[in-house]
């Protein structure tokens, strides 16, 4: 029994420190999640429906001119994406509860960081697809045109999306076994995301209006992503194995 335990412990440590194993397990898990979403399209359809509602409701609520649109569009876009992302994040771990898949992963020697990275990358892809589909609608409905350097919208979108999904994936795992996980996730996620959300909104508004530079907000988003990505990776194993 002692020898078996030792071998399993060494195997887990080796798997956790081997980049090849981490990459392989991450790729396999990500491919599985993408196949499941391609077949069901549950997360994408739910996010699209929610985002469309936000666009239509706000377009009927007010009729801003071009200048007003550039001032408020950053907030509308990112709030819509944040709330829509919660729909997908709530389903991230729910699939793993079926047939005790998550319990099987917990007792396997596979590194916990691989599972977290696969889930976070999958959510990033889903939200990125939503953003690519919805951005033209926002441009049309609110007559948007970037007066600042438009290329900066790309790093803002990438960094902002990762800020949402990395924390969302972590907190979705924390709230997985709670009785009301659909309510618990926003309660945990939204307060932590406020600094990133402020940076996203201000950076987007700066680019659209052309009045201020977005560099400070981009640097802030980059720092935020690095800090919370490292923190989530370090703490996820404890969350995964918590009862």
NORCOR-V234274 format. One record per backbone hydrogen bond with DSSP energy under -1.0 kcal/mol. CO is the residue of the C=O (numbers start at 1). NH is the residue of the N-H. E is the energy in kcal/mol with one decimal. If there is no record, write none. Layout:
co=CO nh=NH e=E
co=CO nh=NH e=E
This chain:
co=1 nh=5 e=-2.4
co=2 nh=6 e=-2.2
co=3 nh=7 e=-2.5
co=4 nh=8 e=-2.5
co=5 nh=9 e=-2.4
co=6 nh=10 e=-2.6
co=7 nh=11 e=-2.7
co=8 nh=12 e=-2.3
co=9 nh=13 e=-2.2
co=10 nh=14 e=-3.0
co=11 nh=15 e=-2.4
co=12 nh=16 e=-2.2
co=13 nh=17 e=-1.5
co=14 nh=18 e=-1.1
co=18 nh=22 e=-2.4
co=19 nh=23 e=-2.7
co=20 nh=24 e=-2.5
co=21 nh=25 e=-2.8
co=22 nh=26 e=-2.2
co=23 nh=27 e=-2.6
co=24 nh=28 e=-2.3
co=25 nh=29 e=-2.5
co=26 nh=30 e=-2.6
co=27 nh=31 e=-2.6
co=28 nh=32 e=-1.9
co=29 nh=33 e=-2.2
co=30 nh=34 e=-2.4
co=31 nh=35 e=-2.1
co=32 nh=36 e=-2.2
co=33 nh=37 e=-2.3
co=34 nh=38 e=-2.3
co=35 nh=39 e=-1.8
co=36 nh=40 e=-2.3
co=37 nh=41 e=-2.6
co=41 nh=45 e=-1.9
co=42 nh=46 e=-2.0
co=43 nh=47 e=-2.5
co=44 nh=48 e=-2.6
co=45 nh=49 e=-2.3
co=46 nh=50 e=-2.1
co=47 nh=51 e=-2.6
co=48 nh=52 e=-2.5
co=49 nh=53 e=-1.9
co=50 nh=54 e=-1.9
co=51 nh=55 e=-2.4
co=52 nh=56 e=-2.6
co=53 nh=57 e=-2.8
co=54 nh=58 e=-2.3
co=55 nh=59 e=-1.9
co=56 nh=60 e=-1.7
co=57 nh=61 e=-1.4
co=58 nh=62 e=-1.3
co=65 nh=69 e=-2.4
co=66 nh=70 e=-1.8
co=67 nh=71 e=-1.1
co=68 nh=72 e=-1.7
co=69 nh=73 e=-2.3
co=72 nh=76 e=-2.1
co=73 nh=77 e=-3.0
co=74 nh=78 e=-2.0
co=75 nh=79 e=-2.2
co=76 nh=80 e=-2.2
co=77 nh=81 e=-2.3
co=78 nh=82 e=-2.4
co=79 nh=83 e=-2.4
co=80 nh=84 e=-2.2
co=81 nh=85 e=-2.3
co=82 nh=86 e=-1.3
co=85 nh=89 e=-2.7
co=86 nh=90 e=-2.1
co=91 nh=95 e=-1.1
co=96 nh=102 e=-2.6
co=97 nh=100 e=-1.5
co=98 nh=101 e=-1.3
co=100 nh=104 e=-1.9
co=101 nh=105 e=-1.9
co=102 nh=106 e=-1.9
co=103 nh=107 e=-1.4
co=112 nh=116 e=-2.1
co=113 nh=117 e=-2.7
co=114 nh=118 e=-2.3
co=115 nh=119 e=-2.2
co=116 nh=120 e=-2.8
co=117 nh=121 e=-2.8
co=118 nh=122 e=-2.3
co=119 nh=123 e=-2.4
co=120 nh=124 e=-2.3
co=121 nh=125 e=-2.3
co=122 nh=126 e=-2.2
co=123 nh=127 e=-2.6
co=124 nh=128 e=-2.5
co=125 nh=129 e=-2.3
co=126 nh=130 e=-2.0
co=127 nh=131 e=-2.5
co=128 nh=132 e=-2.3
co=129 nh=133 e=-1.9
co=130 nh=134 e=-2.4
co=131 nh=135 e=-2.4
co=134 nh=138 e=-2.1
co=135 nh=139 e=-2.4
co=136 nh=140 e=-2.2
co=137 nh=141 e=-3.0
co=138 nh=142 e=-2.2
co=139 nh=144 e=-1.3
co=149 nh=152 e=-1.4
co=150 nh=153 e=-1.8
co=151 nh=154 e=-1.3
co=152 nh=156 e=-1.8
co=153 nh=157 e=-2.4
co=154 nh=158 e=-2.5
co=155 nh=159 e=-2.8
co=156 nh=160 e=-2.5
co=157 nh=161 e=-2.4
co=158 nh=162 e=-2.2
co=159 nh=163 e=-2.0
co=160 nh=164 e=-1.6
co=161 nh=165 e=-2.4
co=162 nh=166 e=-2.7
co=164 nh=168 e=-2.2
co=165 nh=169 e=-2.7
co=166 nh=170 e=-1.4
co=167 nh=171 e=-2.9
co=168 nh=172 e=-2.0
co=169 nh=173 e=-1.4
co=170 nh=174 e=-1.7
co=171 nh=175 e=-2.1
co=175 nh=178 e=-1.2
co=180 nh=184 e=-2.4
co=181 nh=185 e=-2.1
co=183 nh=187 e=-1.4
co=184 nh=188 e=-1.8
co=185 nh=189 e=-3.0
co=186 nh=190 e=-2.2
co=189 nh=193 e=-2.0
co=193 nh=197 e=-3.1
co=194 nh=198 e=-2.6
co=195 nh=199 e=-1.9
co=196 nh=200 e=-2.8
co=197 nh=201 e=-2.7
co=198 nh=202 e=-2.5
co=199 nh=203 e=-2.5
co=200 nh=204 e=-2.6
co=201 nh=205 e=-2.6
co=202 nh=206 e=-2.2
co=203 nh=207 e=-1.9
co=204 nh=208 e=-2.5
co=205 nh=209 e=-2.7
co=206 nh=210 e=-1.9
co=207 nh=148 e=-2.8
co=208 nh=147 e=-1.4
co=214 nh=218 e=-2.1
co=215 nh=219 e=-2.5
co=216 nh=220 e=-2.2
co=217 nh=221 e=-2.3
co=218 nh=222 e=-2.3
co=219 nh=223 e=-2.4
co=220 nh=224 e=-2.5
co=221 nh=225 e=-2.6
co=222 nh=226 e=-2.2
co=223 nh=227 e=-2.5
co=224 nh=228 e=-2.4
co=225 nh=229 e=-2.3
co=226 nh=230 e=-2.1
co=227 nh=231 e=-2.2
co=228 nh=232 e=-2.4
co=229 nh=233 e=-2.2
co=230 nh=234 e=-2.1
co=231 nh=235 e=-2.0
co=232 nh=236 e=-1.6
co=235 nh=239 e=-1.6
co=236 nh=240 e=-3.0
co=237 nh=241 e=-1.9
